[in-house]
Amino acid sequence: MFDIGFSELVLVGIVALLVIGPEKLPETLRAMGLWLGRLRRSFTSVKSEIEREIGMDDVRRQLHNEAIMDEMKRIEREVKNTVHPPAVTTSASPDPKPAATPPTPPTVEPTPNG
């Protein structure tokens, strides 16, 4: 979600230490943790309430069943193709052209050495 690395966290910690001070920093971090926990619980409860109202469980169940049915159809096609492979189609022309024969090399007649 947020792209925060270790170096950014260290920088924020140093700035917080300088601004808040070493005496009040643990107390402030504890208060921030409590507020973040309350905020997370509030979002979770709102999310679950909205999902209940729109019937998200039914939608998830239906999508899961459709995915299973698609997988079963794919497996059935693979089995049919393994047991009865599809016929190879040929060209629709009535008279296929005969294969071309390679040209014969010219014959060389011996000349009398004379």
MARZALO-953525 format. One record per atom (N, C-alpha, C): x, y, z. Coordinates in steps of 0.2 Angstrom, whole numbers, plus 5000, padded with zeros to 4 digits. Each point is the difference from the previous one (the first is absolute). Layout:
N
XYZ ...
END
This chain:
114
500449945000 499650065000 500450065000 500450015005 500550065001 500749974998 500450044996 500649984999 500550035004 500149985006 500450035005 500549955002 500650024999 500649965002 500350015007 500549965001 500350015007 500350065001 500350034995 500450075000 499550055002 499450004997 499550055001 499749995007 499949945003 499849995007 500550035005 500749994998 500550025005 500050085000 499950034994 500050074999 499450035004 499449975000 499450025003 500149995008 500349955002 500249995007 500550055003 500550024996 500450055002 499750075001 499650024995 499650065000 499550005006 499749945001 499550005006 500450015006 500649975001 500450005006 500250075001 500250044995 500250075000 499550045002 499449994997 499450055001 499749985007 499849945001 499649995006 500549995006 500649984999 500449995006 500049935003 500649985003 500049935002 499649985006 499750055004 499649995005 499349984998 499750034995 499350004998 500049954994 500549984997 500049964994 499649935002 500249965005 499649945001 499350015001 499850055004 499350015001 499650024994 500350044996 499750024993 500049944996 500549964999 499949944996 499549955002 499949995007 499549965003 499350034998 499950075000 499350034999 499949994992 500550014996 499949994993 499849934998 500349955004 499849934999 499349985001 499850035006 499350005002 499550034995 500250064997 499550034995 500049964994 500649974998 500049964994 499649945000 500149975006 499649945001 499250015000 499850065003 499350025000 499850014993 500450044996 499850014993 500049944996 500449955001 500049944996 499449965002 499850005006 499449965002 499450034997 500050075000 499450034997 499949994993 500650004996 500049994993 499749924999 500349965004 499849934999 499249995001 499850035005 499349995002 499550034994 500250064998 499750034994 500049964994 500649974999 500149964994 499549945000 500049965006 499649945001 499350025000 499850065002 499350025000 499750014993 500550034996 499850014993 500049944996 500449955001 500049944997 499449965002 499850005006 499449975002 499450034996 500050065000 499450044996 499949984993 500649994997 500049994992 500049924999 500049965005 500049934999 500749984997 500550025002 500749984997 500149935001 499849965005 500149935001 499749964995 499450024998 499649974994 500450014994 500350064998 500450014994 500649965000 500350005006 500749965000 499849934999 499549975003 499849934999 499949994993 499650044997 499849994993 500650004995 500550055002 500650014996 500449935001 500149985006 500349945001 499749944996 499449995000 499649954997 500250004992 499950064998 500250014992 500749984999 500450025004 500749984999 500149935000 499749965004 500049935001 499749974993 499550034998 499649974994 500550014994 500350064999 500450014995 500649955000 500349995006 500549955000 499849934998 499449985002 499849944998 499949994993 499750054996 499950004993 500750004997 500550035002 500750004997 500349935001 499949975006 500249935001 499649954995 499450014999 499649964996 500250004993 500250074997 500250004994 500749974999 500450015005 500749964999 499949935000 499649975004 499949935000 499749974993 499550044997 499749984994 500650014994 500450055000 500550014995 500549945001 500149985006 500549945001 499749944998 499449985001 499749944998 499950004993 499750064997 499850004993 500350074998 500649994997 500450064998 499650034994 500050074999 499650034995 500349984993 499649994995 500349984993 500450064997 500549984997 500450054996 499650014994 499950074999 499750024993 500550004995 499749984994 500550014994 499750064996 500450024995 499750054995 499449984997 499650054998 499449984996 500049994993 500650014997 500149994993 499949934998 499649984994 499949934998 500649974998 500550034996 500649974997 500650035003 500249975005 500750025003 500550004995 500550055000 500550004995 500549945002 500349974995 500549955002 500650035003 500449975004 500650025002 500550014995 500350065000 500550024995 500649955001 500349974994 500649965000 500650055000 500549985003 500650045000 500350004993 500350054997 500349994993 500649955001 500149974994 500649955000 500650044997 500649985003 500650044998 500249984993 500250044996 500249994993 500649955000 499949954995 500549954999 500650034996 500649985002 500650024997 500349944996 500150014994 500349944996 500750015000 500349945001 500850005000 500350024993 500550045000 500350024994 500649965000 500249984993 500649964999 500650045002 500549975003 500650045002 500549984994 500250054997 500349994994 500650024998 
END
